[in-house]
Amino acid sequence: MPETQGLQSTADSSVRIGPHQQLINGPWVDSRDARTIAVECPANRTVIAPTPRGGAADVDDAVQAAHAAFPAWSRVTPSERGRLLLKIADSTEARVEELEAQTPVTREAEHARSR
């Protein structure tokens, strides 16, 4: 994918896509070197949004965060993990209309919906 330093989204302004960051150790953060890549619409190759281009330092941050979280997470029972995943699924289902509104629509997707 091409680099997009300073590139703005060409998506319909009513469609909110974001955040344009990566989730590492809790907060949403930019890539350490602030580089981005373009996310393109597969139907017409227009840029939908920039997204962080994580590098080695970002990978190191994510691995360190996962390593630090492992002791506590490994003590969570499988049934509790299942409950947590179901809670995430319920939250996602409750926001399905909002999430669909944020999803760029391609001609193919629109055609599939109309069937």
FIBA-994099 format. One record per atom (N, C-alpha, C, O): residue in one letter; x, y, z. Coordinates in steps of 0.2 Angstrom, whole numbers, padded with zeros to 4 digits, always signed. Example, Ala and Ser with C-alpha at 12.3 -4.5 7.8 and 13.67 -1.06 7.14 Angstrom:
// residues 2
A+0066-0028+0039;A+0062-0022+0039;A+0066-0016+0039;A+0071-0017+0042;S+0064-0011+0035;S+0068-0005+0036;S+0064+0000+0039;S+0067+0006+0040;
***
This chain:
// residues 115
M+0004-0006+0000;M+0000+0000+0000;M+0004+0006+0000;M+0010+0006+0003;P+0002+0012-0003;P+0006+0018-0003;P+0006+0021+0003;P+0001+0021+0007;E+0012+0025+0005;E+0012+0029+0011;E+0007+0035+0010;E+0006+0037+0004;T+0005+0038+0015;T+0000+0043+0015;T+0001+0049+0019;T-0004+0052+0022;Q+0007+0051+0020;Q+0009+0056+0025;Q+0004+0062+0023;Q+0005+0065+0017;G+0000+0065+0027;G-0004+0070+0026;G-0010+0069+0022;G-0014+0074+0021;L-0011+0063+0020;L-0017+0062+0015;L-0023+0062+0019;L-0024+0059+0025;Q-0028+0065+0017;Q-0035+0065+0020;Q-0040+0060+0017;Q-0039+0058+0011;S-0045+0058+0021;S-0050+0053+0018;S-0054+0056+0013;S-0056+0062+0013;T-0055+0052+0008;T-0060+0054+0002;T-0067+0051+0003;T-0071+0051-0001;A-0068+0048+0009;A-0075+0045+0010;A-0080+0050+0011;A-0078+0056+0013;D-0086+0048+0010;D-0092+0053+0012;D-0091+0055+0019;D-0089+0051+0024;S-0091+0062+0020;S-0090+0065+0026;S-0095+0063+0032;S-0094+0063+0038;S-0101+0060+0030;S-0105+0057+0035;S-0103+0050+0037;S-0106+0048+0042;V-0098+0047+0034;V-0096+0041+0037;V-0090+0042+0041;V-0085+0045+0039;R-0090+0040+0048;R-0085+0041+0052;R-0081+0035+0053;R-0083+0029+0054;I-0074+0035+0051;I-0070+0030+0052;I-0065+0031+0057;I-0062+0037+0056;G-0063+0027+0061;G-0058+0029+0066;G-0058+0025+0072;G-0063+0020+0073;P-0054+0026+0077;P-0049+0031+0077;P-0043+0029+0072;P-0043+0023+0071;H-0040+0033+0069;H-0034+0032+0065;H-0028+0030+0069;H-0023+0034+0068;Q-0028+0026+0074;Q-0023+0024+0078;Q-0023+0017+0079;Q-0027+0013+0077;Q-0018+0014+0083;Q-0017+0007+0085;Q-0018+0007+0092;Q-0016+0011+0096;L-0021+0001+0094;L-0023+0000+0101;L-0017-0004+0104;L-0016-0010+0103;I-0013-0001+0109;I-0007-0004+0112;I-0007-0002+0119;I-0007+0003+0121;N-0008-0008+0123;N-0008-0007+0131;N-0013-0003+0134;N-0012+0001+0138;G-0019-0003+0130;G-0025+0001+0133;G-0027+0007+0129;G-0033+0007+0126;P-0022+0012+0128;P-0025+0018+0124;P-0024+0017+0117;P-0020+0013+0114;W-0027+0021+0113;W-0026+0022+0106;W-0020+0026+0105;W-0020+0032+0107;V-0015+0024+0101;V-0009+0028+0100;V-0007+0028+0092;V-0009+0024+0088;D-0004+0034+0091;D-0001+0034+0084;D+0005+0029+0083;D+0008+0027+0089;S+0007+0028+0077;S+0013+0024+0077;S+0019+0028+0079;S+0019+0035+0079;R+0024+0025+0082;R+0030+0029+0085;R+0033+0034+0080;R+0035+0040+0082;D+0033+0032+0074;D+0037+0037+0069;D+0031+0041+0065;D+0033+0044+0060;A+0025+0040+0067;A+0020+0044+0063;A+0018+0042+0056;A+0015+0046+0053;R+0021+0037+0054;R+0020+0035+0047;R+0013+0032+0046;R+0011+0029+0051;T+0010+0032+0040;T+0003+0030+0039;T+0003+0026+0032;T+0008+0027+0028;I-0002+0022+0031;I-0003+0019+0025;I-0010+0020+0023;I-0014+0022+0027;A-0012+0020+0017;A-0018+0021+0014;A-0023+0015+0014;A-0020+0010+0012;V-0029+0015+0017;V-0034+0010+0016;V-0038+0012+0010;V-0041+0017+0010;E-0038+0007+0006;E-0042+0009-0001;E-0048+0005-0001;E-0049-0001+0001;C-0053+0008-0005;C-0059+0005-0006;C-0058+0000-0012;C-0055+0002-0017;P-0059-0007-0011;P-0057-0012-0016;P-0061-0011-0022;P-0059-0013-0028;A-0067-0007-0022;A-0071-0007-0028;A-0068-0001-0033;A-0068-0002-0039;N-0065+0004-0030;N-0063+0009-0035;N-0056+0012-0033;N-0053+0017-0036;R-0053+0009-0028;R-0046+0011-0026;R-0045+0018-0023;R-0040+0020-0023;T-0051+0021-0021;T-0050+0028-0018;T-0048+0027-0011;T-0050+0022-0008;V-0044+0031-0008;V-0042+0031-0001;V-0048+0032+0003;V-0052+0037+0003;I-0049+0027+0008;I-0055+0028+0013;I-0052+0032+0019;I-0055+0036+0021;A-0046+0030+0021;A-0043+0033+0027;A-0036+0031+0028;A-0034+0026+0025;P-0032+0035+0031;P-0025+0033+0033;P-0026+0029+0039;P-0030+0030+0043;T-0021+0024+0040;T-0020+0020+0046;T-0013+0020+0048;T-0009+0020+0044;P-0012+0019+0054;P-0004+0019+0056;P-0001+0013+0053;P-0003+0008+0052;R+0006+0015+0051;R+0010+0010+0049;R+0015+0008+0054;R+0020+0011+0055;G+0013+0003+0058;G+0017+0001+0064;G+0024-0001+0062;G+0024-0005+0057;G+0029+0001+0065;G+0035-0002+0064;G+0038-0006+0070;G+0034-0008+0074;A+0044-0007+0070;A+0047-0012+0075;A+0046-0009+0082;A+0045-0013+0086;A+0047-0003+0083;A+0046+0000+0090;A+0038-0001+0092;A+0037-0002+0098;D+0034-0001+0087;D+0027-0002+0089;D+0026-0009+0091;D+0022-0011+0096;V+0029-0014+0087;V+0029-0021+0089;V+0032-0022+0096;V+0029-0026+0099;D+0037-0019+0097;D+0040-0020+0103;D+0036-0018+0109;D+0035-0021+0114;D+0032-0012+0108;D+0028-0009+0113;D+0022-0014+0114;D+0020-0016+0120;A+0019-0017+0109;A+0014-0022+0109;A+0016-0028+0113;A+0012-0031+0117;V+0022-0031+0111;V+0024-0037+0114;V+0025-0036+0121;V+0024-0040+0125;Q+0028-0030+0123;Q+0030-0029+0130;Q+0023-0028+0134;Q+0022-0031+0140;A+0018-0025+0131;A+0011-0025+0134;A+0008-0032+0135;A+0005-0033+0140;A+0009-0036+0130;A+0006-0043+0131;A+0010-0047+0136;A+0007-0050+0140;H+0016-0046+0136;H+0020-0050+0141;H+0018-0047+0148;H+0018-0052+0153;A+0017-0041+0149;A+0015-0038+0156;A+0008-0041+0158;A+0007-0042+0164;A+0004-0041+0153;A-0003-0043+0154;A-0004-0051+0155;A-0009-0053+0158;F+0001-0055+0153;F+0000-0062+0153;F-0001-0065+0160;F-0005-0069+0161;P+0003-0063+0165;P+0002-0066+0172;P-0005-0065+0174;P-0008-0070+0176;A-0008-0060+0174;A-0015-0059+0176;A-0020-0062+0172;A-0025-0065+0174;W-0019-0062+0165;W-0024-0065+0160;W-0024-0072+0161;W-0029-0076+0160;S-0018-0075+0162;S-0017-0082+0163;S-0021-0085+0169;S-0022-0091+0169;R-0022-0081+0174;R-0026-0083+0180;R-0033-0083+0179;R-0037-0085+0183;V-0036-0080+0173;V-0043-0079+0172;V-0045-0086+0169;V-0042-0089+0165;T-0050-0089+0172;T-0053-0096+0171;T-0056-0095+0164;T-0058-0090+0161;P-0056-0101+0160;P-0059-0102+0154;P-0066-0099+0154;P-0069-0096+0149;S-0070-0101+0159;S-0077-0099+0159;S-0078-0091+0160;S-0082-0088+0157;E-0073-0088+0163;E-0073-0081+0164;E-0071-0078+0157;E-0074-0073+0155;R-0066-0081+0154;R-0064-0078+0147;R-0070-0078+0143;R-0071-0074+0139;G-0074-0084+0143;G-0080-0085+0139;G-0085-0079+0140;G-0088-0076+0136;R-0086-0078+0147;R-0091-0073+0149;R-0088-0066+0146;R-0092-0062+0144;L-0082-0065+0146;L-0079-0058+0144;L-0080-0058+0136;L-0082-0052+0134;L-0079-0063+0133;L-0080-0063+0125;L-0087-0062+0124;L-0089-0059+0119;L-0092-0065+0127;L-0099-0064+0126;L-0101-0057+0128;L-0105-0054+0124;K-0098-0054+0133;K-0100-0047+0134;K-0097-0042+0128;K-0101-0038+0126;I-0092-0044+0125;I-0089-0040+0119;I-0094-0041+0114;I-0096-0036+0110;A-0096-0047+0113;A-0101-0049+0107;A-0108-0045+0108;A-0110-0042+0104;D-0110-0045+0114;D-0116-0041+0116;D-0116-0034+0115;D-0120-0031+0112;S-0110-0031+0116;S-0109-0024+0115;S-0108-0023+0108;S-0111-0017+0106;T-0105-0027+0104;T-0105-0026+0097;T-0112-0027+0094;T-0113-0022+0089;E-0116-0031+0096;E-0122-0032+0093;E-0127-0026+0095;E-0131-0024+0090;A-0126-0023+0100;A-0130-0017+0102;A-0128-0011+0098;A-0132-0007+0098;R-0122-0011+0095;R-0120-0006+0091;R-0120-0007+0084;R-0117-0004+0080;V-0123-0013+0082;V-0123-0015+0075;V-0125-0009+0070;V-0121-0009+0065;E-0130-0006+0071;E-0132+0000+0066;E-0127+0005+0066;E-0125+0008+0060;E-0124+0007+0072;E-0119+0012+0072;E-0113+0010+0068;E-0110+0013+0064;L-0111+0003+0069;L-0105+0001+0066;L-0106+0000+0058;L-0101+0001+0054;E-0112-0002+0056;E-0114-0002+0049;E-0113+0004+0046;E-0111+0005+0040;A-0115+0009+0049;A-0115+0016+0046;A-0108+0019+0045;A-0107+0023+0041;Q-0103+0016+0049;Q-0096+0018+0048;Q-0093+0014+0043;Q-0087+0015+0041;T-0096+0009+0041;T-0093+0004+0036;T-0094+0007+0029;T-0099+0008+0026;P-0088+0009+0025;P-0089+0011+0018;P-0093+0006+0014;P-0091+0000+0014;V-0097+0008+0010;V-0101+0004+0006;V-0098+0003-0001;V-0097+0009-0004;T-0096-0003-0004;T-0094-0003-0010;T-0100-0005-0015;T-0105-0007-0012;R-0100-0005-0021;R-0105-0007-0025;R-0107-0014-0024;R-0113-0016-0025;E-0102-0018-0023;E-0103-0025-0022;E-0107-0027-0016;E-0112-0031-0016;A-0105-0023-0011;A-0109-0024-0004;A-0116-0022-0005;A-0121-0025-0002;E-0117-0016-0008;E-0124-0013-0009;E-0128-0018-0013;E-0134-0019-0012;H-0125-0021-0018;H-0129-0026-0022;H-0130-0032-0018;H-0136-0034-0019;A-0126-0034-0014;A-0127-0040-0010;A-0133-0039-0005;A-0137-0043-0004;R-0133-0033-0002;R-0139-0031+0002;R-0145-0031-0001;R-0150-0032+0002;S-0146-0029-0007;S-0152-0028-0011;S-0155-0035-0013;S-0161-0035-0015;R-0151-0040-0013;R-0154-0047-0015;R-0159-0049-0010;R-0162-0055-0011;
***
